[in-house]
Amino acid sequence: MAKKGDKRKIVGLVSEESGERIYYTTKNTQNTTEKLALRKYSPKLRKHVVFTETKKNLGRNEAPKR
C-alpha cells in the first residue's frame, strides 16, 4: 500500500506512432509537472519512437481519443 504523502504516481507511456501502451513508469508529480516524453523501443514497429505520458487506468492497450 502506498504511503499517505507519497508524491510518486504510476503513469503509462503510449507510442505516438502505433498508439499502443507498453511501458509503465513512476514519476514525482511535485517535481515534474509537465508530461513525460521518452524515446523507447517499440517491438511492434521494431524501432525507437517517442512515448508520451497518459493515465495508468485507460483500459486496454489503447491511446486516448483526442
mmCIF file of the N, C-alpha and C atoms, coordinates in Angstrom:
data_MODEL
# 
_entry.id   MODEL 
# 
loop_
_atom_site.group_PDB 
_atom_site.id 
_atom_site.type_symbol 
_atom_site.label_atom_id 
_atom_site.label_alt_id 
_atom_site.label_comp_id 
_atom_site.label_asym_id 
_atom_site.label_entity_id 
_atom_site.label_seq_id 
_atom_site.pdbx_PDB_ins_code 
_atom_site.Cartn_x 
_atom_site.Cartn_y 
_atom_site.Cartn_z 
_atom_site.occupancy 
_atom_site.B_iso_or_equiv 
_atom_site.pdbx_formal_charge 
_atom_site.auth_seq_id 
_atom_site.auth_comp_id 
_atom_site.auth_asym_id 
_atom_site.auth_atom_id 
_atom_site.pdbx_PDB_model_num 
ATOM 1   N N  . MET A 1 1  ? 0.839  -1.172 0.000   1.00 0.00 ? 1  MET A N  1 
ATOM 2   C CA . MET A 1 1  ? 0.000  0.000  0.000   1.00 0.00 ? 1  MET A CA 1 
ATOM 3   C C  . MET A 1 1  ? 0.885  1.237  0.000   1.00 0.00 ? 1  MET A C  1 
ATOM 4   N N  . ALA A 1 2  ? 0.484  2.236  -0.736  1.00 0.00 ? 2  ALA A N  1 
ATOM 5   C CA . ALA A 1 2  ? 1.260  3.465  -0.841  1.00 0.00 ? 2  ALA A CA 1 
ATOM 6   C C  . ALA A 1 2  ? 1.139  4.282  0.441   1.00 0.00 ? 2  ALA A C  1 
ATOM 7   N N  . LYS A 1 3  ? 2.174  5.046  0.704   1.00 0.00 ? 3  LYS A N  1 
ATOM 8   C CA . LYS A 1 3  ? 2.150  5.909  1.874   1.00 0.00 ? 3  LYS A CA 1 
ATOM 9   C C  . LYS A 1 3  ? 1.150  7.040  1.640   1.00 0.00 ? 3  LYS A C  1 
ATOM 10  N N  . LYS A 1 4  ? 0.724  7.667  2.715   1.00 0.00 ? 4  LYS A N  1 
ATOM 11  C CA . LYS A 1 4  ? -0.284 8.720  2.612   1.00 0.00 ? 4  LYS A CA 1 
ATOM 12  C C  . LYS A 1 4  ? 0.233  9.934  1.853   1.00 0.00 ? 4  LYS A C  1 
ATOM 13  N N  . GLY A 1 5  ? 1.454  10.356 2.105   1.00 0.00 ? 5  GLY A N  1 
ATOM 14  C CA . GLY A 1 5  ? 2.007  11.544 1.476   1.00 0.00 ? 5  GLY A CA 1 
ATOM 15  C C  . GLY A 1 5  ? 2.876  11.245 0.272   1.00 0.00 ? 5  GLY A C  1 
ATOM 16  N N  . ASP A 1 6  ? 2.700  10.085 -0.345  1.00 0.00 ? 6  ASP A N  1 
ATOM 17  C CA . ASP A 1 6  ? 3.554  9.670  -1.460  1.00 0.00 ? 6  ASP A CA 1 
ATOM 18  C C  . ASP A 1 6  ? 3.293  10.539 -2.688  1.00 0.00 ? 6  ASP A C  1 
ATOM 19  N N  . LYS A 1 7  ? 4.334  11.147 -3.231  1.00 0.00 ? 7  LYS A N  1 
ATOM 20  C CA . LYS A 1 7  ? 4.216  12.038 -4.382  1.00 0.00 ? 7  LYS A CA 1 
ATOM 21  C C  . LYS A 1 7  ? 4.408  11.324 -5.713  1.00 0.00 ? 7  LYS A C  1 
ATOM 22  N N  . ARG A 1 8  ? 4.877  10.081 -5.698  1.00 0.00 ? 8  ARG A N  1 
ATOM 23  C CA . ARG A 1 8  ? 5.143  9.346  -6.941  1.00 0.00 ? 8  ARG A CA 1 
ATOM 24  C C  . ARG A 1 8  ? 3.878  8.669  -7.432  1.00 0.00 ? 8  ARG A C  1 
ATOM 25  N N  . LYS A 1 9  ? 3.569  8.858  -8.715  1.00 0.00 ? 9  LYS A N  1 
ATOM 26  C CA . LYS A 1 9  ? 2.386  8.268  -9.341  1.00 0.00 ? 9  LYS A CA 1 
ATOM 27  C C  . LYS A 1 9  ? 2.820  7.355  -10.477 1.00 0.00 ? 9  LYS A C  1 
ATOM 28  N N  . ILE A 1 10 ? 2.027  6.305  -10.729 1.00 0.00 ? 10 ILE A N  1 
ATOM 29  C CA . ILE A 1 10 ? 2.291  5.403  -11.844 1.00 0.00 ? 10 ILE A CA 1 
ATOM 30  C C  . ILE A 1 10 ? 1.625  5.982  -13.084 1.00 0.00 ? 10 ILE A C  1 
ATOM 31  N N  . VAL A 1 11 ? 2.393  6.078  -14.179 1.00 0.00 ? 11 VAL A N  1 
ATOM 32  C CA . VAL A 1 11 ? 1.870  6.587  -15.442 1.00 0.00 ? 11 VAL A CA 1 
ATOM 33  C C  . VAL A 1 11 ? 2.177  5.589  -16.549 1.00 0.00 ? 11 VAL A C  1 
ATOM 34  N N  . GLY A 1 12 ? 1.317  5.538  -17.541 1.00 0.00 ? 12 GLY A N  1 
ATOM 35  C CA . GLY A 1 12 ? 1.529  4.686  -18.705 1.00 0.00 ? 12 GLY A CA 1 
ATOM 36  C C  . GLY A 1 12 ? 2.151  5.505  -19.820 1.00 0.00 ? 12 GLY A C  1 
ATOM 37  N N  . LEU A 1 13 ? 2.935  4.863  -20.666 1.00 0.00 ? 13 LEU A N  1 
ATOM 38  C CA . LEU A 1 13 ? 3.564  5.547  -21.797 1.00 0.00 ? 13 LEU A CA 1 
ATOM 39  C C  . LEU A 1 13 ? 2.982  4.989  -23.093 1.00 0.00 ? 13 LEU A C  1 
ATOM 40  N N  . VAL A 1 14 ? 2.426  5.880  -23.933 1.00 0.00 ? 14 VAL A N  1 
ATOM 41  C CA . VAL A 1 14 ? 1.770  5.498  -25.181 1.00 0.00 ? 14 VAL A CA 1 
ATOM 42  C C  . VAL A 1 14 ? 2.642  5.905  -26.351 1.00 0.00 ? 14 VAL A C  1 
ATOM 43  N N  . SER A 1 15 ? 2.799  4.988  -27.312 1.00 0.00 ? 15 SER A N  1 
ATOM 44  C CA . SER A 1 15 ? 3.561  5.269  -28.514 1.00 0.00 ? 15 SER A CA 1 
ATOM 45  C C  . SER A 1 15 ? 2.802  6.274  -29.372 1.00 0.00 ? 15 SER A C  1 
ATOM 46  N N  . GLU A 1 16 ? 3.491  7.282  -29.886 1.00 0.00 ? 16 GLU A N  1 
ATOM 47  C CA . GLU A 1 16 ? 2.843  8.274  -30.742 1.00 0.00 ? 16 GLU A CA 1 
ATOM 48  C C  . GLU A 1 16 ? 2.567  7.725  -32.135 1.00 0.00 ? 16 GLU A C  1 
ATOM 49  N N  . GLU A 1 17 ? 3.352  6.754  -32.587 1.00 0.00 ? 17 GLU A N  1 
ATOM 50  C CA . GLU A 1 17 ? 3.169  6.226  -33.935 1.00 0.00 ? 17 GLU A CA 1 
ATOM 51  C C  . GLU A 1 17 ? 2.149  5.099  -33.992 1.00 0.00 ? 17 GLU A C  1 
ATOM 52  N N  . SER A 1 18 ? 2.245  4.132  -33.089 1.00 0.00 ? 18 SER A N  1 
ATOM 53  C CA . SER A 1 18 ? 1.344  2.976  -33.165 1.00 0.00 ? 18 SER A CA 1 
ATOM 54  C C  . SER A 1 18 ? 0.149  3.091  -32.214 1.00 0.00 ? 18 SER A C  1 
ATOM 55  N N  . GLY A 1 19 ? 0.224  3.929  -31.193 1.00 0.00 ? 19 GLY A N  1 
ATOM 56  C CA . GLY A 1 19 ? -0.880 4.111  -30.263 1.00 0.00 ? 19 GLY A CA 1 
ATOM 57  C C  . GLY A 1 19 ? -0.988 3.040  -29.201 1.00 0.00 ? 19 GLY A C  1 
ATOM 58  N N  . GLU A 1 20 ? -0.001 2.152  -29.081 1.00 0.00 ? 20 GLU A N  1 
ATOM 59  C CA . GLU A 1 20 ? -0.052 1.113  -28.064 1.00 0.00 ? 20 GLU A CA 1 
ATOM 60  C C  . GLU A 1 20 ? 0.663  1.555  -26.801 1.00 0.00 ? 20 GLU A C  1 
ATOM 61  N N  . ARG A 1 21 ? 0.195  1.025  -25.686 1.00 0.00 ? 21 ARG A N  1 
ATOM 62  C CA . ARG A 1 21 ? 0.786  1.376  -24.399 1.00 0.00 ? 21 ARG A CA 1 
ATOM 63  C C  . ARG A 1 21 ? 1.495  0.153  -23.855 1.00 0.00 ? 21 ARG A C  1 
ATOM 64  N N  . ILE A 1 22 ? 2.824  0.175  -23.875 1.00 0.00 ? 22 ILE A N  1 
ATOM 65  C CA . ILE A 1 22 ? 3.621  -0.966 -23.458 1.00 0.00 ? 22 ILE A CA 1 
ATOM 66  C C  . ILE A 1 22 ? 4.312  -0.692 -22.130 1.00 0.00 ? 22 ILE A C  1 
ATOM 67  N N  . TYR A 1 23 ? 4.821  0.506  -21.968 1.00 0.00 ? 23 TYR A N  1 
ATOM 68  C CA . TYR A 1 23 ? 5.669  0.829  -20.827 1.00 0.00 ? 23 TYR A CA 1 
ATOM 69  C C  . TYR A 1 23 ? 4.894  1.560  -19.737 1.00 0.00 ? 23 TYR A C  1 
ATOM 70  N N  . TYR A 1 24 ? 5.291  1.292  -18.493 1.00 0.00 ? 24 TYR A N  1 
ATOM 71  C CA . TYR A 1 24 ? 4.769  1.989  -17.322 1.00 0.00 ? 24 TYR A CA 1 
ATOM 72  C C  . TYR A 1 24 ? 5.953  2.460  -16.500 1.00 0.00 ? 24 TYR A C  1 
ATOM 73  N N  . THR A 1 25 ? 5.809  3.606  -15.864 1.00 0.00 ? 25 THR A N  1 
ATOM 74  C CA . THR A 1 25 ? 6.877  4.141  -15.031 1.00 0.00 ? 25 THR A CA 1 
ATOM 75  C C  . THR A 1 25 ? 6.250  4.970  -13.924 1.00 0.00 ? 25 THR A C  1 
ATOM 76  N N  . THR A 1 26 ? 7.068  5.387  -12.974 1.00 0.00 ? 26 THR A N  1 
ATOM 77  C CA . THR A 1 26 ? 6.594  6.282  -11.925 1.00 0.00 ? 26 THR A CA 1 
ATOM 78  C C  . THR A 1 26 ? 7.256  7.630  -12.095 1.00 0.00 ? 26 THR A C  1 
ATOM 79  N N  . LYS A 1 27 ? 6.553  8.661  -11.668 1.00 0.00 ? 27 LYS A N  1 
ATOM 80  C CA . LYS A 1 27 ? 7.151  9.988  -11.711 1.00 0.00 ? 27 LYS A CA 1 
ATOM 81  C C  . LYS A 1 27 ? 6.726  10.768 -10.481 1.00 0.00 ? 27 LYS A C  1 
ATOM 82  N N  . ASN A 1 28 ? 7.582  11.656 -10.060 1.00 0.00 ? 28 ASN A N  1 
ATOM 83  C CA . ASN A 1 28 ? 7.302  12.526 -8.931  1.00 0.00 ? 28 ASN A CA 1 
ATOM 84  C C  . ASN A 1 28 ? 6.490  13.706 -9.462  1.00 0.00 ? 28 ASN A C  1 
ATOM 85  N N  . THR A 1 29 ? 5.212  13.764 -9.117  1.00 0.00 ? 29 THR A N  1 
ATOM 86  C CA . THR A 1 29 ? 4.331  14.803 -9.664  1.00 0.00 ? 29 THR A CA 1 
ATOM 87  C C  . THR A 1 29 ? 4.615  16.176 -9.081  1.00 0.00 ? 29 THR A C  1 
ATOM 88  N N  . GLN A 1 30 ? 5.282  16.225 -7.961  1.00 0.00 ? 30 GLN A N  1 
ATOM 89  C CA . GLN A 1 30 ? 5.603  17.518 -7.361  1.00 0.00 ? 30 GLN A CA 1 
ATOM 90  C C  . GLN A 1 30 ? 6.770  18.187 -8.088  1.00 0.00 ? 30 GLN A C  1 
ATOM 91  N N  . ASN A 1 31 ? 7.772  17.414 -8.486  1.00 0.00 ? 31 ASN A N  1 
ATOM 92  C CA . ASN A 1 31 ? 8.940  17.984 -9.155  1.00 0.00 ? 31 ASN A CA 1 
ATOM 93  C C  . ASN A 1 31 ? 8.762  18.084 -10.662 1.00 0.00 ? 31 ASN A C  1 
ATOM 94  N N  . THR A 1 32 ? 8.035  17.148 -11.270 1.00 0.00 ? 32 THR A N  1 
ATOM 95  C CA . THR A 1 32 ? 7.853  17.108 -12.716 1.00 0.00 ? 32 THR A CA 1 
ATOM 96  C C  . THR A 1 32 ? 6.374  17.279 -13.012 1.00 0.00 ? 32 THR A C  1 
ATOM 97  N N  . THR A 1 33 ? 5.967  18.492 -13.307 1.00 0.00 ? 33 THR A N  1 
ATOM 98  C CA . THR A 1 33 ? 4.547  18.758 -13.528 1.00 0.00 ? 33 THR A CA 1 
ATOM 99  C C  . THR A 1 33 ? 4.140  18.554 -14.988 1.00 0.00 ? 33 THR A C  1 
ATOM 100 N N  . GLU A 1 34 ? 5.066  18.715 -15.934 1.00 0.00 ? 34 GLU A N  1 
ATOM 101 C CA . GLU A 1 34 ? 4.720  18.525 -17.345 1.00 0.00 ? 34 GLU A CA 1 
ATOM 102 C C  . GLU A 1 34 ? 4.709  17.041 -17.696 1.00 0.00 ? 34 GLU A C  1 
ATOM 103 N N  . LYS A 1 35 ? 4.120  16.724 -18.854 1.00 0.00 ? 35 LYS A N  1 
ATOM 104 C CA . LYS A 1 35 ? 4.034  15.324 -19.277 1.00 0.00 ? 35 LYS A CA 1 
ATOM 105 C C  . LYS A 1 35 ? 5.397  14.798 -19.704 1.00 0.00 ? 35 LYS A C  1 
ATOM 106 N N  . LEU A 1 36 ? 5.623  13.522 -19.429 1.00 0.00 ? 36 LEU A N  1 
ATOM 107 C CA . LEU A 1 36 ? 6.860  12.874 -19.854 1.00 0.00 ? 36 LEU A CA 1 
ATOM 108 C C  . LEU A 1 36 ? 6.779  12.537 -21.338 1.00 0.00 ? 36 LEU A C  1 
ATOM 109 N N  . ALA A 1 37 ? 7.903  12.627 -22.018 1.00 0.00 ? 37 ALA A N  1 
ATOM 110 C CA . ALA A 1 37 ? 8.022  12.178 -23.398 1.00 0.00 ? 37 ALA A CA 1 
ATOM 111 C C  . ALA A 1 37 ? 9.383  11.497 -23.510 1.00 0.00 ? 37 ALA A C  1 
ATOM 112 N N  . LEU A 1 38 ? 9.362  10.173 -23.588 1.00 0.00 ? 38 LEU A N  1 
ATOM 113 C CA . LEU A 1 38 ? 10.591 9.391  -23.613 1.00 0.00 ? 38 LEU A CA 1 
ATOM 114 C C  . LEU A 1 38 ? 10.709 8.645  -24.927 1.00 0.00 ? 38 LEU A C  1 
ATOM 115 N N  . ARG A 1 39 ? 11.932 8.515  -25.401 1.00 0.00 ? 39 ARG A N  1 
ATOM 116 C CA . ARG A 1 39 ? 12.201 7.768  -26.624 1.00 0.00 ? 39 ARG A CA 1 
ATOM 117 C C  . ARG A 1 39 ? 12.559 6.338  -26.231 1.00 0.00 ? 39 ARG A C  1 
ATOM 118 N N  . LYS A 1 40 ? 11.681 5.383  -26.580 1.00 0.00 ? 40 LYS A N  1 
ATOM 119 C CA . LYS A 1 40 ? 11.861 3.990  -26.193 1.00 0.00 ? 40 LYS A CA 1 
ATOM 120 C C  . LYS A 1 40 ? 11.646 3.095  -27.406 1.00 0.00 ? 40 LYS A C  1 
ATOM 121 N N  . TYR A 1 41 ? 12.008 1.827  -27.243 1.00 0.00 ? 41 TYR A N  1 
ATOM 122 C CA . TYR A 1 41 ? 11.904 0.852  -28.327 1.00 0.00 ? 41 TYR A CA 1 
ATOM 123 C C  . TYR A 1 41 ? 10.485 0.298  -28.408 1.00 0.00 ? 41 TYR A C  1 
ATOM 124 N N  . SER A 1 42 ? 9.934  0.265  -29.620 1.00 0.00 ? 42 SER A N  1 
ATOM 125 C CA . SER A 1 42 ? 8.629  -0.335 -29.870 1.00 0.00 ? 42 SER A CA 1 
ATOM 126 C C  . SER A 1 42 ? 8.831  -1.669 -30.568 1.00 0.00 ? 42 SER A C  1 
ATOM 127 N N  . PRO A 1 43 ? 8.521  -2.790 -29.915 1.00 0.00 ? 43 PRO A N  1 
ATOM 128 C CA . PRO A 1 43 ? 8.715  -4.088 -30.556 1.00 0.00 ? 43 PRO A CA 1 
ATOM 129 C C  . PRO A 1 43 ? 7.781  -4.315 -31.744 1.00 0.00 ? 43 PRO A C  1 
ATOM 130 N N  . LYS A 1 44 ? 6.630  -3.669 -31.743 1.00 0.00 ? 44 LYS A N  1 
ATOM 131 C CA . LYS A 1 44 ? 5.692  -3.819 -32.857 1.00 0.00 ? 44 LYS A CA 1 
ATOM 132 C C  . LYS A 1 44 ? 6.241  -3.174 -34.122 1.00 0.00 ? 44 LYS A C  1 
ATOM 133 N N  . LEU A 1 45 ? 6.824  -1.973 -33.982 1.00 0.00 ? 45 LEU A N  1 
ATOM 134 C CA . LEU A 1 45 ? 7.390  -1.250 -35.125 1.00 0.00 ? 45 LEU A CA 1 
ATOM 135 C C  . LEU A 1 45 ? 8.854  -1.601 -35.361 1.00 0.00 ? 45 LEU A C  1 
ATOM 136 N N  . ARG A 1 46 ? 9.478  -2.226 -34.354 1.00 0.00 ? 46 ARG A N  1 
ATOM 137 C CA . ARG A 1 46 ? 10.882 -2.619 -34.392 1.00 0.00 ? 46 ARG A CA 1 
ATOM 138 C C  . ARG A 1 46 ? 11.815 -1.431 -34.615 1.00 0.00 ? 46 ARG A C  1 
ATOM 139 N N  . LYS A 1 47 ? 11.543 -0.333 -33.908 1.00 0.00 ? 47 LYS A N  1 
ATOM 140 C CA . LYS A 1 47 ? 12.417 0.840  -33.926 1.00 0.00 ? 47 LYS A CA 1 
ATOM 141 C C  . LYS A 1 47 ? 12.115 1.697  -32.701 1.00 0.00 ? 47 LYS A C  1 
ATOM 142 N N  . HIS A 1 48 ? 12.956 2.693  -32.461 1.00 0.00 ? 48 HIS A N  1 
ATOM 143 C CA . HIS A 1 48 ? 12.755 3.606  -31.344 1.00 0.00 ? 48 HIS A CA 1 
ATOM 144 C C  . HIS A 1 48 ? 11.790 4.709  -31.762 1.00 0.00 ? 48 HIS A C  1 
ATOM 145 N N  . VAL A 1 49 ? 10.800 4.970  -30.914 1.00 0.00 ? 49 VAL A N  1 
ATOM 146 C CA . VAL A 1 49 ? 9.817  6.023  -31.156 1.00 0.00 ? 49 VAL A CA 1 
ATOM 147 C C  . VAL A 1 49 ? 9.589  6.784  -29.854 1.00 0.00 ? 49 VAL A C  1 
ATOM 148 N N  . VAL A 1 50 ? 8.891  7.902  -29.934 1.00 0.00 ? 50 VAL A N  1 
ATOM 149 C CA . VAL A 1 50 ? 8.594  8.720  -28.762 1.00 0.00 ? 50 VAL A CA 1 
ATOM 150 C C  . VAL A 1 50 ? 7.337  8.184  -28.087 1.00 0.00 ? 50 VAL A C  1 
ATOM 151 N N  . PHE A 1 51 ? 7.423  7.964  -26.779 1.00 0.00 ? 51 PHE A N  1 
ATOM 152 C CA . PHE A 1 51 ? 6.296  7.544  -25.963 1.00 0.00 ? 51 PHE A CA 1 
ATOM 153 C C  . PHE A 1 51 ? 5.932  8.707  -25.048 1.00 0.00 ? 51 PHE A C  1 
ATOM 154 N N  . THR A 1 52 ? 4.649  9.063  -24.974 1.00 0.00 ? 52 THR A N  1 
ATOM 155 C CA . THR A 1 52 ? 4.203  10.163 -24.128 1.00 0.00 ? 52 THR A CA 1 
ATOM 156 C C  . THR A 1 52 ? 3.367  9.630  -22.971 1.00 0.00 ? 52 THR A C  1 
ATOM 157 N N  . GLU A 1 53 ? 3.285  10.407 -21.931 1.00 0.00 ? 53 GLU A N  1 
ATOM 158 C CA . GLU A 1 53 ? 2.620  10.006 -20.695 1.00 0.00 ? 53 GLU A CA 1 
ATOM 159 C C  . GLU A 1 53 ? 1.101  10.071 -20.819 1.00 0.00 ? 53 GLU A C  1 
ATOM 160 N N  . THR A 1 54 ? 0.426  9.068  -20.241 1.00 0.00 ? 54 THR A N  1 
ATOM 161 C CA . THR A 1 54 ? -1.026 9.065  -20.079 1.00 0.00 ? 54 THR A CA 1 
ATOM 162 C C  . THR A 1 54 ? -1.348 8.529  -18.691 1.00 0.00 ? 54 THR A C  1 
ATOM 163 N N  . LYS A 1 55 ? -2.615 8.486  -18.360 1.00 0.00 ? 55 LYS A N  1 
ATOM 164 C CA . LYS A 1 55 ? -3.017 7.889  -17.094 1.00 0.00 ? 55 LYS A CA 1 
ATOM 165 C C  . LYS A 1 55 ? -2.791 6.390  -17.142 1.00 0.00 ? 55 LYS A C  1 
ATOM 166 N N  . LYS A 1 56 ? -2.655 5.785  -15.997 1.00 0.00 ? 56 LYS A N  1 
ATOM 167 C CA . LYS A 1 56 ? -2.421 4.344  -15.933 1.00 0.00 ? 56 LYS A CA 1 
ATOM 168 C C  . LYS A 1 56 ? -3.680 3.564  -16.267 1.00 0.00 ? 56 LYS A C  1 
ATOM 169 N N  . ASN A 1 57 ? -4.852 4.044  -15.881 1.00 0.00 ? 57 ASN A N  1 
ATOM 170 C CA . ASN A 1 57 ? -6.079 3.259  -15.964 1.00 0.00 ? 57 ASN A CA 1 
ATOM 171 C C  . ASN A 1 57 ? -6.933 3.627  -17.183 1.00 0.00 ? 57 ASN A C  1 
ATOM 172 N N  . LEU A 1 58 ? -6.385 3.520  -18.388 1.00 0.00 ? 58 LEU A N  1 
ATOM 173 C CA . LEU A 1 58 ? -7.152 3.829  -19.581 1.00 0.00 ? 58 LEU A CA 1 
ATOM 174 C C  . LEU A 1 58 ? -7.987 2.661  -20.081 1.00 0.00 ? 58 LEU A C  1 
ATOM 175 N N  . GLY A 1 59 ? -7.773 1.498  -19.569 1.00 0.00 ? 59 GLY A N  1 
ATOM 176 C CA . GLY A 1 59 ? -8.473 0.329  -20.073 1.00 0.00 ? 59 GLY A CA 1 
ATOM 177 C C  . GLY A 1 59 ? -7.484 -0.554 -20.787 1.00 0.00 ? 59 GLY A C  1 
ATOM 178 N N  . ARG A 1 60 ? -7.800 -0.962 -21.990 1.00 0.00 ? 60 ARG A N  1 
ATOM 179 C CA . ARG A 1 60 ? -6.910 -1.830 -22.750 1.00 0.00 ? 60 ARG A CA 1 
ATOM 180 C C  . ARG A 1 60 ? -5.658 -1.075 -23.184 1.00 0.00 ? 60 ARG A C  1 
ATOM 181 N N  . ASN A 1 61 ? -4.888 -1.661 -24.073 1.00 0.00 ? 61 ASN A N  1 
ATOM 182 C CA . ASN A 1 61 ? -3.665 -1.021 -24.580 1.00 0.00 ? 61 ASN A CA 1 
ATOM 183 C C  . ASN A 1 61 ? -3.994 -0.034 -25.694 1.00 0.00 ? 61 ASN A C  1 
ATOM 184 N N  . GLU A 1 62 ? -4.775 0.943  -25.404 1.00 0.00 ? 62 GLU A N  1 
ATOM 185 C CA . GLU A 1 62 ? -5.183 1.899  -26.425 1.00 0.00 ? 62 GLU A CA 1 
ATOM 186 C C  . GLU A 1 62 ? -4.843 3.313  -25.978 1.00 0.00 ? 62 GLU A C  1 
ATOM 187 N N  . ALA A 1 63 ? -4.551 4.137  -26.941 1.00 0.00 ? 63 ALA A N  1 
ATOM 188 C CA . ALA A 1 63 ? -4.266 5.543  -26.671 1.00 0.00 ? 63 ALA A CA 1 
ATOM 189 C C  . ALA A 1 63 ? -5.580 6.291  -26.459 1.00 0.00 ? 63 ALA A C  1 
ATOM 190 N N  . PRO A 1 64 ? -5.555 7.402  -25.734 1.00 0.00 ? 64 PRO A N  1 
ATOM 191 C CA . PRO A 1 64 ? -6.790 8.173  -25.541 1.00 0.00 ? 64 PRO A CA 1 
ATOM 192 C C  . PRO A 1 64 ? -7.213 8.830  -26.848 1.00 0.00 ? 64 PRO A C  1 
ATOM 193 N N  . LYS A 1 65 ? -8.505 8.933  -27.052 1.00 0.00 ? 65 LYS A N  1 
ATOM 194 C CA . LYS A 1 65 ? -9.037 9.599  -28.249 1.00 0.00 ? 65 LYS A CA 1 
ATOM 195 C C  . LYS A 1 65 ? -8.980 11.104 -28.060 1.00 0.00 ? 65 LYS A C  1 
ATOM 196 N N  . ARG A 1 66 ? -8.517 11.818 -29.077 1.00 0.00 ? 66 ARG A N  1 
ATOM 197 C CA . ARG A 1 66 ? -8.412 13.288 -28.978 1.00 0.00 ? 66 ARG A CA 1 
ATOM 198 C C  . ARG A 1 66 ? -9.464 13.962 -29.782 1.00 0.00 ? 66 ARG A C  1 
# 
